[in-house]
Amino acid sequence: MGAIDDEVTTRELRSKLSDVLGRAMYGGERIGVTRNGKLVAVVISPDDLEALEEFEMAQDVAAYRQAKAEDDGTRVSLDELRAGLRQ
């Protein structure tokens, strides 16, 4: 997976949708969609989406494991938290 391979405007996307989808699905390209010169969306393949979701899940699991390892067992009640925020 890499950066965006190409960009199309929303106007171009209307006329090139089939081509853009084919390039993403079969060519593995990432195609940015722009509106008024700003990137508003990216068309990616289902494989890219799955890989991104797996990466995100791995990060979440790693963060959970780190937080669990660093947990000292001390807890703060909701009332204590609220009281501390008012100070």
DSSP file (Angstrom, degrees, kcal/mol; ACC not computed):
  #  RESIDUE AA STRUCTURE BP1 BP2  ACC     N-H-->O    O-->H-N    N-H-->O    O-->H-N    TCO  KAPPA ALPHA  PHI   PSI    X-CA   Y-CA   Z-CA
    1    1 A M              0   0    0      0, 0.0     2,-0.2     0, 0.0    28,-0.1   0.000 360.0 360.0 360.0 142.6    0.0    0.0    0.0
    2    2 A G        -     0   0    0      1,-0.3     3,-0.1     0, 0.0     0, 0.0  -0.615 360.0 -51.3-142.5-157.4    1.2    3.4   -0.8
    3    3 A A  S    S-     0   0    0     -2,-0.2    -1,-0.3     1,-0.2    27,-0.3  -0.044  78.1 -59.7 -76.6-176.9    0.2    7.0   -1.4
    4    4 A I        -     0   0    0      1,-0.1    -1,-0.2    25,-0.1    27,-0.2  -0.503  43.9-161.0 -69.1 131.4   -2.5    8.2   -3.8
    5    5 A D        -     0   0    0     25,-2.5     2,-0.3    -2,-0.2    26,-0.2   0.801  66.7  -6.6 -85.0 -31.9   -1.6    7.1   -7.3
    6    6 A D  E     -a   31   0A   0     24,-1.4    26,-2.9     2,-0.0     2,-0.4  -0.963  61.1-136.5-157.3 165.1   -3.9    9.6   -9.2
    7    7 A E  E     -a   32   0A   0     -2,-0.3     2,-0.3    24,-0.2    26,-0.2  -0.979  13.5-176.4-132.2 147.4   -6.6   12.2   -8.7
    8    8 A V  E     -a   33   0A   0     24,-2.6    26,-2.6    -2,-0.4     2,-0.1  -0.974  26.4-119.8-134.1 151.3   -9.8   13.0  -10.4
    9    9 A T  E  >  -a   34   0A   0     -2,-0.3     4,-2.6    24,-0.2    26,-0.2  -0.442  32.6-107.7 -81.6 164.8  -12.3   15.8   -9.8
   10   10 A T  H  > S+     0   0    0     24,-1.8     4,-1.5     1,-0.2    25,-0.1   0.869 123.1  53.5 -60.5 -34.7  -15.9   15.0   -8.8
   11   11 A R  H  > S+     0   0    0      1,-0.2     4,-1.0     2,-0.2    -1,-0.2   0.927 110.5  45.7 -65.0 -45.0  -16.9   16.1  -12.3
   12   12 A E  H  > S+     0   0    0      1,-0.2     4,-1.8     2,-0.2     3,-0.4   0.877 106.7  60.3 -64.5 -37.4  -14.4   13.7  -13.9
   13   13 A L  H  X S+     0   0    0     -4,-2.6     4,-0.8     1,-0.2    -1,-0.2   0.874  97.4  59.5 -59.7 -37.9  -15.5   10.9  -11.6
   14   14 A R  H  < S+     0   0    0     -4,-1.5     3,-0.3     1,-0.2    -1,-0.2   0.902 115.0  34.3 -57.5 -41.4  -19.0   11.1  -13.0
   15   15 A S  H  < S+     0   0    0     -4,-1.0    -1,-0.2    -3,-0.4    -2,-0.2   0.668 126.5  39.7 -89.1 -16.4  -17.8   10.3  -16.5
   16   16 A K  H  X S+     0   0    0     -4,-1.8     4,-2.9    -5,-0.1     5,-0.2   0.148  74.2 119.6-117.7  18.2  -15.0    8.0  -15.5
   17   17 A L  H  X S+     0   0    0     -4,-0.8     4,-2.8    -3,-0.3     5,-0.2   0.901  77.0  48.5 -55.4 -47.8  -16.5    6.0  -12.6
   18   18 A S  H  > S+     0   0    0      1,-0.2     4,-2.2     2,-0.2    -1,-0.2   0.908 114.5  46.6 -60.0 -42.3  -16.2    2.6  -14.3
   19   19 A D  H  > S+     0   0    0      2,-0.2     4,-2.6     1,-0.2    -2,-0.2   0.921 112.6  49.4 -64.8 -45.2  -12.6    3.3  -15.2
   20   20 A V  H  X S+     0   0    0     -4,-2.9     4,-2.1     1,-0.2    -2,-0.2   0.920 112.1  48.1 -62.1 -44.2  -11.8    4.5  -11.7
   21   21 A L  H  X S+     0   0    0     -4,-2.8     4,-3.0    -5,-0.2     5,-0.3   0.906 112.3  49.4 -64.1 -40.8  -13.4    1.5  -10.1
   22   22 A G  H  X>S+     0   0    0     -4,-2.2     4,-2.7    -5,-0.2     5,-1.0   0.909 109.8  50.9 -63.7 -42.7  -11.6   -0.9  -12.4
   23   23 A R  H  X5S+     0   0    0     -4,-2.6     6,-2.1     3,-0.2     4,-0.6   0.884 115.4  43.1 -63.1 -38.2   -8.2    0.8  -11.7
   24   24 A A  H  X5S+     0   0    0     -4,-2.1     4,-0.7     4,-0.2    21,-0.3   0.943 121.1  38.6 -71.5 -47.9   -8.8    0.5   -8.0
   25   25 A M  H  <5S+     0   0    0     -4,-3.0    -2,-0.2    -5,-0.2    -3,-0.2   0.938 132.1  21.4 -72.4 -47.7  -10.1   -3.0   -7.9
   26   26 A Y  H  <5S+     0   0    0     -4,-2.7    -3,-0.2    -5,-0.3    -2,-0.1   0.782 130.7  40.6 -95.5 -28.9   -8.0   -4.7  -10.6
   27   27 A G  H  <<S-     0   0    0     -5,-1.0    -3,-0.2    -4,-0.6    -2,-0.1   0.556  96.8-130.0 -96.6  -8.8   -4.9   -2.4  -10.7
   28   28 A G     <  +     0   0    0     -4,-0.7    -4,-0.2    -6,-0.3    -3,-0.1   0.692  53.4 154.4  69.3  17.8   -4.7   -1.8   -6.9
   29   29 A E        -     0   0    0     -6,-2.1     2,-0.6    -9,-0.1    -1,-0.2  -0.439  41.9-139.1 -78.8 153.3   -4.5    1.9   -7.5
   30   30 A R        -     0   0    0    -27,-0.3   -25,-2.5    14,-0.1   -24,-1.4  -0.967  22.3-166.3-109.6 119.7   -5.6    4.5   -4.9
   31   31 A I  E     -aB   6  43A   0     12,-2.2    12,-3.0    -2,-0.6   -24,-0.2  -0.926   8.6-145.6-117.9 118.2   -7.4    7.3   -6.6
   32   32 A G  E     -aB   7  42A   0    -26,-2.9   -24,-2.6    -2,-0.6     2,-0.5  -0.528   6.9-147.9 -78.9 144.0   -8.1   10.6   -4.9
   33   33 A V  E     -aB   8  41A   0      8,-3.2     7,-3.3   -26,-0.2     8,-1.4  -0.963  17.7-164.2-113.5 126.5  -11.3   12.5   -5.6
   34   34 A T  E     -aB   9  39A   0    -26,-2.6   -24,-1.8    -2,-0.5     2,-0.4  -0.827  14.4-169.6-114.6 150.4  -11.1   16.2   -5.3
   35   35 A R  E >  S- B   0  38A   0      3,-2.5     3,-2.0    -2,-0.3    -2,-0.0  -0.989  82.4  -9.2-134.7 126.1  -13.7   19.0   -5.1
   36   36 A N  T 3  S-     0   0    0     -2,-0.4     3,-0.1     1,-0.3    -1,-0.1   0.860 131.2 -55.5  53.2  38.0  -12.7   22.6   -5.5
   37   37 A G  T 3  S+     0   0    0      1,-0.2     2,-0.4     0, 0.0    -1,-0.3   0.440 115.5 112.1  80.1  -0.2   -9.0   21.5   -5.4
   38   38 A K  E <  S-B   35   0A   0     -3,-2.0    -3,-2.5     2,-0.0     2,-0.4  -0.878  73.7-114.2-110.3 139.7   -9.4   19.7   -2.0
   39   39 A L  E     +B   34   0A   0     -2,-0.4    -5,-0.3    -5,-0.2     3,-0.1  -0.545  41.0 164.8 -68.3 124.0   -9.1   15.9   -1.5
   40   40 A V  E     +     0   0A   0     -7,-3.3     2,-0.3    -2,-0.4    -6,-0.2   0.578  59.8   0.2-117.8 -17.2  -12.6   14.7   -0.3
   41   41 A A  E     -B   33   0A   0     -8,-1.4    -8,-3.2     2,-0.0     2,-0.4  -0.982  54.9-139.9-163.2 164.6  -12.4   11.0   -0.8
   42   42 A V  E     -B   32   0A   0     -2,-0.3     2,-0.6   -10,-0.3   -10,-0.2  -0.995  13.3-143.8-135.9 130.4  -10.2    8.1   -2.0
   43   43 A V  E     +B   31   0A   0    -12,-3.0   -12,-2.2    -2,-0.4     2,-0.3  -0.840  32.1 168.0 -93.5 121.7  -11.3    5.1   -4.0
   44   44 A I        -     0   0    0     -2,-0.6   -14,-0.1   -14,-0.2   -19,-0.1  -0.854  35.8 -97.7-129.9 165.2   -9.4    2.0   -2.9
   45   45 A S     >  -     0   0    0    -21,-0.3     4,-2.2    -2,-0.3     5,-0.2  -0.378  33.6-112.6 -77.1 159.3   -9.8   -1.7   -3.5
   46   46 A P  H  > S+     0   0    0      0, 0.0     4,-2.5     0, 0.0     5,-0.2   0.857 119.8  56.8 -58.6 -34.2  -11.5   -4.0   -1.1
   47   47 A D  H  > S+     0   0    0      2,-0.2     4,-2.3     1,-0.2     5,-0.2   0.910 106.4  48.8 -64.0 -41.9   -8.1   -5.6   -0.4
   48   48 A D  H  > S+     0   0    0      2,-0.2     4,-2.5     1,-0.2    -1,-0.2   0.919 111.3  50.0 -62.1 -43.8   -6.7   -2.3    0.6
   49   49 A L  H  X S+     0   0    0     -4,-2.2     4,-2.5     1,-0.2    -2,-0.2   0.923 110.7  49.2 -61.3 -44.5   -9.6   -1.6    2.9
   50   50 A E  H  X S+     0   0    0     -4,-2.5     4,-2.4     1,-0.2    -1,-0.2   0.910 111.4  49.3 -61.8 -42.6   -9.2   -5.0    4.5
   51   51 A A  H  X S+     0   0    0     -4,-2.3     4,-2.3     2,-0.2    -1,-0.2   0.903 111.1  49.7 -64.3 -40.8   -5.5   -4.4    5.0
   52   52 A L  H  X S+     0   0    0     -4,-2.5     4,-2.4     2,-0.2    -2,-0.2   0.904 111.2  49.0 -64.2 -41.1   -6.2   -1.0    6.6
   53   53 A E  H  X S+     0   0    0     -4,-2.5     4,-2.4     2,-0.2    -2,-0.2   0.895 110.8  50.2 -66.2 -39.4   -8.8   -2.5    8.9
   54   54 A E  H  X S+     0   0    0     -4,-2.4     4,-2.4     2,-0.2    -2,-0.2   0.906 111.1  49.6 -63.9 -41.0   -6.4   -5.3   10.0
   55   55 A F  H  X S+     0   0    0     -4,-2.3     4,-2.1     2,-0.2    -2,-0.2   0.922 110.9  49.3 -62.7 -44.6   -3.7   -2.7   10.6
   56   56 A E  H  X S+     0   0    0     -4,-2.4     4,-2.3     1,-0.2    -2,-0.2   0.908 111.1  49.7 -62.1 -42.4   -6.1   -0.6   12.7
   57   57 A M  H  X S+     0   0    0     -4,-2.4     4,-2.6     1,-0.2    -1,-0.2   0.901 108.9  52.4 -63.7 -41.1   -7.1   -3.6   14.7
   58   58 A A  H  X S+     0   0    0     -4,-2.4     4,-2.3     1,-0.2    -1,-0.2   0.893 109.4  49.6 -62.8 -39.5   -3.5   -4.6   15.4
   59   59 A Q  H  X S+     0   0    0     -4,-2.1     4,-2.5     2,-0.2    -1,-0.2   0.918 110.7  50.0 -64.2 -43.2   -2.8   -1.0   16.7
   60   60 A D  H  X S+     0   0    0     -4,-2.3     4,-2.4     2,-0.2    -2,-0.2   0.914 111.4  48.3 -61.6 -43.5   -5.9   -1.2   19.0
   61   61 A V  H  X S+     0   0    0     -4,-2.6     4,-2.6     2,-0.2    -1,-0.2   0.913 112.0  49.4 -64.3 -42.8   -4.7   -4.6   20.3
   62   62 A A  H  X S+     0   0    0     -4,-2.3     4,-2.2     2,-0.2    -2,-0.2   0.906 111.6  48.7 -63.2 -41.6   -1.2   -3.3   20.9
   63   63 A A  H  X S+     0   0    0     -4,-2.5     4,-2.5     2,-0.2    -2,-0.2   0.901 111.8  49.9 -65.3 -40.5   -2.6   -0.2   22.7
   64   64 A Y  H  X S+     0   0    0     -4,-2.4     4,-2.7     2,-0.2    -2,-0.2   0.933 111.2  48.5 -62.1 -46.3   -4.8   -2.4   24.9
   65   65 A R  H  X S+     0   0    0     -4,-2.6     4,-2.2     1,-0.2    -2,-0.2   0.892 112.5  48.7 -63.2 -39.2   -2.0   -4.7   25.8
   66   66 A Q  H  X S+     0   0    0     -4,-2.2     4,-1.9     2,-0.2    -1,-0.2   0.926 112.3  47.8 -65.9 -44.5    0.3   -1.8   26.7
   67   67 A A  H  X S+     0   0    0     -4,-2.5     4,-0.7     1,-0.2    -2,-0.2   0.899 112.5  49.8 -63.1 -40.0   -2.4   -0.1   28.8
   68   68 A K  H >< S+     0   0    0     -4,-2.7     3,-0.6     1,-0.2    -1,-0.2   0.900 110.6  49.7 -65.1 -40.8   -3.1   -3.5   30.6
   69   69 A A  H 3< S+     0   0    0     -4,-2.2    -1,-0.2     1,-0.2    -2,-0.2   0.836 113.9  45.6 -67.0 -32.4    0.6   -3.9   31.3
   70   70 A E  H 3< S+     0   0    0     -4,-1.9     2,-0.3    -5,-0.1    -1,-0.2   0.502  84.2 119.3 -89.4  -4.4    0.9   -0.4   32.7
   71   71 A D    <<  -     0   0    0     -4,-0.7    -3,-0.0    -3,-0.6    -4,-0.0  -0.458  42.5-171.0 -67.0 123.3   -2.3   -0.7   34.8
   72   72 A D        -     0   0    0     -2,-0.3    -1,-0.2     2,-0.2     3,-0.1   0.387  44.6-112.3 -96.0   3.4   -1.4   -0.3   38.5
   73   73 A G  S    S+     0   0    0      1,-0.3     2,-0.3     0, 0.0    -2,-0.1   0.352  72.2 137.0  85.7  -7.3   -4.9   -1.3   39.7
   74   74 A T        -     0   0    0      2,-0.0     2,-0.3     1,-0.0    -1,-0.3  -0.563  34.0-167.3 -75.7 133.9   -5.7    2.1   41.0
   75   75 A R        -     0   0    0     -2,-0.3     2,-0.4    -3,-0.1    -1,-0.0  -0.920  14.3-153.9-124.1 149.9   -9.2    3.2   40.1
   76   76 A V        -     0   0    0     -2,-0.3     2,-0.0     4,-0.0    -2,-0.0  -0.986  21.7-130.6-120.0 129.9  -11.0    6.6   40.3
   77   77 A S     >  -     0   0    0     -2,-0.4     4,-2.3     1,-0.1     5,-0.2  -0.314  24.3-111.2 -73.8 163.6  -14.8    6.7   40.7
   78   78 A L  H  > S+     0   0    0      1,-0.2     4,-2.6     2,-0.2     5,-0.2   0.892 119.8  52.8 -61.3 -40.5  -16.9    8.8   38.4
   79   79 A D  H  > S+     0   0    0      2,-0.2     4,-2.4     1,-0.2    -1,-0.2   0.904 109.3  48.8 -62.8 -41.4  -17.7   11.1   41.3
   80   80 A E  H  > S+     0   0    0      2,-0.2     4,-2.2     1,-0.2    -2,-0.2   0.897 111.2  50.3 -65.0 -39.7  -14.0   11.5   42.1
   81   81 A L  H  X S+     0   0    0     -4,-2.3     4,-1.7     2,-0.2    -2,-0.2   0.935 111.7  47.3 -62.9 -46.2  -13.3   12.3   38.5
   82   82 A R  H  X S+     0   0    0     -4,-2.6     4,-1.4     1,-0.2    -2,-0.2   0.902 111.2  51.6 -62.4 -41.6  -16.1   14.9   38.3
   83   83 A A  H  X S+     0   0    0     -4,-2.4     4,-0.7     1,-0.2    -1,-0.2   0.897 109.4  50.2 -63.3 -39.9  -14.9   16.5   41.6
   84   84 A G  H  < S+     0   0    0     -4,-2.2     3,-0.4     1,-0.2    -1,-0.2   0.825 107.7  53.6 -67.6 -32.3  -11.4   16.8   40.3
   85   85 A L  H  < S+     0   0    0     -4,-1.7    -1,-0.2     1,-0.2    -2,-0.2   0.784 103.0  57.6 -73.0 -27.2  -12.6   18.4   37.1
   86   86 A R  H  <        0   0    0     -4,-1.4    -1,-0.2     1,-0.2    -2,-0.2   0.714 360.0 360.0 -74.9 -20.8  -14.5   21.1   39.0
   87   87 A Q     <        0   0    0     -4,-0.7    -1,-0.2    -3,-0.4    -2,-0.1   0.479 360.0 360.0 -73.6 360.0  -11.4   22.2   40.8
